[in-house]
Amino acid sequence: MAKYLQSILYSSAIVCLLLLSCAKDNSQVKLYPDPVVIVVDTTPLVKLPAYWVKATELMDGLPTGVQVYKTTAPFQNRPINAYCIVADPAKVEFKPLYSAANKTVSNFFKDEPGSKYACINGGFFGTGVSYSLCMYNGAVASQNIKSLNRSYQGNQVPYYPTRGAFGLSADHVAGVGWVYAVGINNILYSYPSPSPNSQDISPQPVPTATFPANGWVWNAVSAIGGSPVLIKDNTIRITDTEELIVIDNNSPRARSAIGFTSGNKIIVLAVEGGDTGGIVGLTLPELAALMKEMGCIGALNLDGGGSTSLVVNGKATVKPSDGAERGVMTAVMIKSK
């Protein structure tokens, strides 16, 4: 036994001498591993104009695929208060939401399970009915309105507008276009131009697979409807006349919008309005110009006015023009995949 203990002690001594010989002094012998250094990627997802600044107070815990910005700089000589979300659809989930009973954006956010980052109001609605498309993973909760009555030559007649929608394909590619649920099976078609409706002329035919021209079965799997389209193919093109939508188009008011950049990043925008402390909002042309300056190559107007609401990390951003949040039927959630 004594020889065995001597052998162990001798071996241990050799190991210690080897360790010490590899270092210039005892202080270079590492007894603990190096600490783990966590590097947070602060690289902007998109290059916004300089008047947009990061809203760091709202970004605690957000992943690298979501960033929040705000601005109070005047836009086209009009004071504004606006917030935007920039999201990478390859890293986070774009989820349109529907509620049969009107619900505030704050409650949409609160009720959504999982890790959620931001929520904005969606499309248009009436009493107990949504007028705008809401689709998630191929399941359609509501369609864009298929017909509406307008006065023409003293009579109420039906028109069939192709209203706007923003959507993502299965491989997360964003797009904005004019859509219509065709036929009794409601096959969703997208068109390169809207049906050329106008309240000053007789109604255009019901949209089909061949009218308007060059339509195709839309490949979006998740989408939110609104009206009107603001930007198409990197050009401001406000089609309120063709979409038969009148929403104080040329008067300033609170606005909500969604668009995408050439780098396929989603831009979600909420602009305060309704004379909340001198902030009256934007007109549709001003809204389109703002989205264009932010780098959007496609953009869609969402319901605005008293419906405009944006919640980030559970916190409200713009002040509601009605003094309190309005219940809405659809919303858009940015959350974890």
Secondary structure per residue as TSV (DSSP state, phi and psi in degrees):
chain	resnum	aa	ss	phi	psi
A	1	M	-	360.0	-40.8
A	2	A	H	-61.5	-41.4
A	3	K	H	-64.5	-35.7
A	4	Y	H	-65.0	-44.8
A	5	L	H	-64.0	-39.0
A	6	Q	H	-61.3	-39.0
A	7	S	H	-64.3	-42.7
A	8	I	H	-64.0	-45.4
A	9	L	H	-63.3	-39.2
A	10	Y	H	-64.6	-42.8
A	11	S	H	-65.1	-41.9
A	12	S	H	-62.7	-39.0
A	13	A	H	-64.8	-40.3
A	14	I	H	-62.5	-42.9
A	15	V	H	-60.6	-44.8
A	16	C	H	-62.2	-41.8
A	17	L	H	-64.1	-39.0
A	18	L	H	-63.3	-42.8
A	19	L	H	-62.4	-43.3
A	20	L	H	-69.3	-33.3
A	21	S	H	-70.7	-20.8
A	22	C	T	-82.1	-8.0
A	23	A	S	-121.2	150.7
A	24	K	S	-70.8	-32.1
A	25	D	S	-151.9	170.7
A	26	N	G	-60.8	-25.4
A	27	S	G	-69.5	-16.9
A	28	Q	G	-88.6	-3.5
A	29	V	S	-81.3	114.5
A	30	K	-	-82.6	118.5
A	31	L	S	-91.9	-19.6
A	32	Y	S	-131.5	150.1
A	33	P	-	-69.3	159.4
A	34	D	-	-62.5	144.5
A	35	P	-	-64.9	149.1
A	36	V	-	-78.3	127.6
A	37	V	-	-103.1	120.6
A	38	I	-	-96.8	122.1
A	39	V	-	-103.2	121.0
A	40	V	-	-92.6	125.3
A	41	D	-	-79.4	111.9
A	42	T	-	-105.1	11.6
A	43	T	-	-61.9	128.4
A	44	P	-	-60.4	139.3
A	45	L	S	-70.7	-32.5
A	46	V	S	-139.0	161.6
A	47	K	-	-97.1	102.0
A	48	L	-	-89.7	160.9
A	49	P	-	-56.7	154.7
A	50	A	T	-61.3	-22.5
A	51	Y	T	-75.4	-7.5
A	52	W	-	-90.5	127.0
A	53	V	E	-121.7	149.5
A	54	K	E	-65.1	133.3
A	55	A	-	-90.2	74.7
A	56	T	G	-61.7	-26.1
A	57	E	G	-67.3	-14.8
A	58	L	G	-106.6	-0.4
A	59	M	-	-103.8	7.2
A	60	D	T	-60.6	121.5
A	61	G	T	84.3	-2.6
A	62	L	-	-73.5	144.0
A	63	P	-	-75.3	173.0
A	64	T	T	-67.6	-15.0
A	65	G	T	-84.7	3.3
A	66	V	E	-137.3	132.9
A	67	Q	E	-135.7	150.8
A	68	V	E	-122.3	133.6
A	69	Y	E	-130.8	158.5
A	70	K	E	-142.7	159.1
A	71	T	E	-149.1	142.9
A	72	T	-	-124.5	10.0
A	73	A	S	-72.0	140.2
A	74	P	-	-57.9	141.7
A	75	F	B	-121.3	122.9
A	76	Q	T	49.1	47.5
A	77	N	T	64.7	19.9
A	78	R	B	-120.1	127.3
A	79	P	-	-65.8	135.5
A	80	I	-	-135.1	160.4
A	81	N	-	-133.3	113.0
A	82	A	E	-140.2	151.3
A	83	Y	E	-128.4	146.5
A	84	C	E	-137.5	149.5
A	85	I	E	-108.9	131.5
A	86	V	E	-110.5	125.4
A	87	A	E	-133.4	143.0
A	88	D	-	-99.2	109.0
A	89	P	T	-66.6	-12.6
A	90	A	T	-77.5	-18.6
A	91	K	T	-111.6	-26.6
A	92	V	S	-129.6	165.1
A	93	E	E	-93.7	132.9
A	94	F	E	-99.1	113.5
A	95	K	E	-129.9	103.2
A	96	P	E	-68.9	140.9
A	97	L	E	-123.8	148.1
A	98	Y	E	-131.5	142.2
A	99	S	E	-136.7	125.3
A	100	A	E	-64.2	-32.1
A	101	A	E	-102.5	132.2
A	102	N	E	-52.9	138.7
A	103	K	E	-142.3	141.1
A	104	T	-	-70.7	157.6
A	105	V	H	-61.4	-36.7
A	106	S	H	-59.3	-39.7
A	107	N	H	-75.4	-34.2
A	108	F	H	-56.0	-46.0
A	109	F	H	-64.0	-47.7
A	110	K	H	-63.2	-38.5
A	111	D	H	-80.8	-15.5
A	112	E	-	-75.5	126.1
A	113	P	-	-74.3	165.9
A	114	G	S	82.7	-172.9
A	115	S	-	-83.3	118.1
A	116	K	E	-123.5	150.4
A	117	Y	E	-118.8	-41.5
A	118	A	E	-155.6	152.0
A	119	C	E	-146.6	132.6
A	120	I	E	-126.5	153.3
A	121	N	E	-62.0	157.0
A	122	G	-	-105.8	-125.5
A	123	G	S	-88.0	-165.0
A	124	F	-	-87.8	158.1
A	125	F	E	-157.7	161.4
A	126	G	E	-124.8	-159.5
A	127	T	T	-70.5	105.5
A	128	G	T	72.3	14.1
A	129	V	E	-145.5	136.0
A	130	S	E	-91.4	135.1
A	131	Y	-	-99.2	3.8
A	132	S	S	-129.9	149.1
A	133	L	-	-61.1	138.5
A	134	C	E	-141.7	112.6
A	135	M	E	-138.7	134.9
A	136	Y	E	-136.6	124.8
A	137	N	T	50.4	41.5
A	138	G	T	85.5	-10.3
A	139	A	E	-92.0	119.5
A	140	V	E	-93.8	118.6
A	141	A	E	-88.9	-33.0
A	142	S	E	-155.8	153.2
A	143	Q	-	-105.4	158.7
A	144	N	-	-58.9	145.7
A	145	I	-	-55.0	133.0
A	146	K	-	-92.7	-24.0
A	147	S	-	-155.6	153.0
A	148	L	E	-151.7	153.7
A	149	N	E	-94.4	137.0
A	150	R	E	-136.5	154.7
A	151	S	E	-78.0	127.4
A	152	Y	E	-140.9	119.7
A	153	Q	T	52.8	42.7
A	154	G	T	82.4	1.3
A	155	N	E	-122.2	150.7
A	156	Q	E	-84.6	116.6
A	157	V	E	-126.9	152.4
A	158	P	E	-80.2	137.4
A	159	Y	E	-117.3	158.2
A	160	Y	-	-129.0	80.5
A	161	P	-	-77.6	147.8
A	162	T	-	-97.6	97.8
A	163	R	E	-88.1	166.3
A	164	G	E	-79.3	159.4
A	165	A	E	-155.0	151.3
A	166	F	E	-114.1	133.1
A	167	G	E	-148.1	165.4
A	168	L	E	-120.3	138.7
A	169	S	E	-79.4	176.4
A	170	A	T	-62.1	-27.6
A	171	D	T	-99.4	24.6
A	172	H	-	71.4	21.9
A	173	V	-	-86.9	127.0
A	174	A	E	-84.9	154.0
A	175	G	E	-159.1	153.8
A	176	V	E	-128.4	135.7
A	177	G	E	-163.9	-178.3
A	178	W	E	-99.2	127.8
A	179	V	E	-127.9	160.6
A	180	Y	E	-154.0	138.4
A	181	A	E	-85.3	103.1
A	182	V	E	-85.4	133.6
A	183	G	T	73.9	-176.7
A	184	I	T	-70.7	-20.3
A	185	N	T	-90.1	-0.8
A	186	N	T	52.1	47.6
A	187	I	E	-72.4	124.5
A	188	L	E	-81.8	114.2
A	189	Y	E	-105.3	147.1
A	190	S	E	-116.7	147.1
A	191	Y	E	-128.0	145.7
A	192	P	S	-70.9	-19.3
A	193	S	S	-142.1	153.2
A	194	P	-	-74.9	159.9
A	195	S	-	-59.5	130.9
A	196	P	-	-78.3	57.3
A	197	N	-	-74.9	154.9
A	198	S	-	-160.3	142.3
A	199	Q	T	-67.2	-13.0
A	200	D	T	-86.7	-7.7
A	201	I	S	-128.4	167.5
A	202	S	-	-65.5	154.7
A	203	P	-	-60.4	145.9
A	204	Q	-	-75.3	161.7
A	205	P	-	-62.1	161.8
A	206	V	-	-61.7	130.9
A	207	P	-	-60.1	145.6
A	208	T	-	-137.3	-169.7
A	209	A	S	-67.1	-20.8
A	210	T	S	-115.6	-6.1
A	211	F	S	-137.4	129.6
A	212	P	S	-58.6	164.3
A	213	A	T	-66.1	150.3
A	214	N	T	65.4	28.8
A	215	G	-	-75.7	165.4
A	216	W	E	-148.1	158.2
A	217	V	E	-66.5	120.5
A	218	W	-	-66.8	136.1
A	219	N	-	-93.3	7.8
A	220	A	E	-68.5	139.7
A	221	V	E	-106.3	-22.0
A	222	S	E	-134.8	133.0
A	223	A	E	-157.3	154.2
A	224	I	E	-128.1	135.9
A	225	G	E	-94.2	159.7
A	226	G	-	-164.5	-157.6
A	227	S	S	177.9	139.9
A	228	P	-	-91.3	171.8
A	229	V	E	-61.0	138.5
A	230	L	E	-105.7	-40.9
A	231	I	E	-135.8	134.0
A	232	K	E	-138.5	130.5
A	233	D	T	53.3	43.8
A	234	N	T	67.9	17.4
A	235	T	E	-127.0	133.3
A	236	I	E	-63.8	122.3
A	237	R	-	-146.6	91.9
A	238	I	-	-90.0	109.7
A	239	T	-	-105.8	47.8
A	240	D	H	-66.2	-35.8
A	241	T	H	-63.3	-50.6
A	242	E	H	-65.6	-33.6
A	243	E	H	-86.0	-2.9
A	244	L	T	53.8	52.6
A	245	I	-	-123.2	126.6
A	246	V	-	-124.4	109.1
A	247	I	S	-137.8	54.8
A	248	D	S	51.4	48.3
A	249	N	T	-53.8	-38.7
A	250	N	T	-108.6	17.5
A	251	S	S	-114.7	143.9
A	252	P	-	-70.3	137.2
A	253	R	B	-161.2	171.6
A	254	A	-	-61.6	141.3
A	255	R	E	-135.9	146.5
A	256	S	E	-124.9	144.3
A	257	A	E	-154.1	160.7
A	258	I	E	-140.6	141.4
A	259	G	E	-155.3	-171.7
A	260	F	E	-149.0	156.7
A	261	T	E	-100.7	173.4
A	262	S	T	-64.4	-22.7
A	263	G	T	-89.4	12.3
A	264	N	-	63.5	37.1
A	265	K	-	-101.1	139.9
A	266	I	E	-83.8	135.9
A	267	I	E	-115.4	120.4
A	268	V	E	-112.3	127.8
A	269	L	E	-128.9	134.0
A	270	A	E	-126.5	125.9
A	271	V	E	-115.5	123.4
A	272	E	-	-68.2	151.6
A	273	G	-	-168.1	-176.5
A	274	G	S	88.6	25.0
A	275	D	S	60.5	45.0
A	276	T	S	-85.2	91.3
A	277	G	S	69.2	38.3
A	278	G	S	88.8	-2.4
A	279	I	-	-94.7	113.4
A	280	V	-	-100.5	-15.8
A	281	G	-	102.9	-159.9
A	282	L	B	-130.0	156.0
A	283	T	-	-80.8	168.8
A	284	L	H	-62.0	-44.1
A	285	P	H	-60.3	-38.2
A	286	E	H	-67.3	-39.4
A	287	L	H	-61.7	-44.8
A	288	A	H	-61.8	-41.9
A	289	A	H	-64.2	-38.4
A	290	L	H	-64.9	-45.9
A	291	M	H	-62.6	-37.6
A	292	K	H	-64.6	-43.5
A	293	E	H	-62.6	-27.8
A	294	M	T	-80.4	-3.0
A	295	G	T	100.2	10.0
A	296	C	E	-73.8	134.1
A	297	I	E	-102.3	-8.8
A	298	G	E	-148.6	139.3
A	299	A	E	-155.1	150.7
A	300	L	E	-134.6	135.2
A	301	N	E	-77.5	135.9
A	302	L	-	-104.5	178.3
A	303	D	-	-59.7	140.7
A	304	G	-	-128.5	-148.6
A	305	G	G	61.4	-131.9
A	306	G	G	-67.6	-12.8
A	307	S	G	-83.0	-21.0
A	308	T	-	-62.1	122.4
A	309	S	-	-159.0	136.6
A	310	L	E	-135.6	123.4
A	311	V	E	-113.3	130.1
A	312	V	E	-126.2	124.3
A	313	N	T	55.1	32.8
A	314	G	T	82.4	2.3
A	315	K	E	-111.9	140.2
A	316	A	E	-72.0	155.3
A	317	T	-	-119.4	-86.3
A	318	V	S	-71.6	148.6
A	319	K	-	-76.4	134.9
A	320	P	-	-65.9	137.6
A	321	S	T	-70.0	-20.6
A	322	D	T	-86.9	-1.3
A	323	G	S	92.5	-20.5
A	324	A	S	-149.1	157.2
A	325	E	-	-61.4	139.5
A	326	R	-	-94.1	140.7
A	327	G	-	-70.9	137.1
A	328	V	E	-128.7	169.5
A	329	M	E	-99.9	-25.1
A	330	T	E	-132.9	155.5
A	331	A	E	-152.8	168.0
A	332	V	E	-121.6	125.2
A	333	M	E	-107.8	135.5
A	334	I	E	-107.3	119.2
A	335	K	E	-146.5	-178.4
A	336	S	-	-73.1	151.2
A	337	K	-	-74.0	360.0
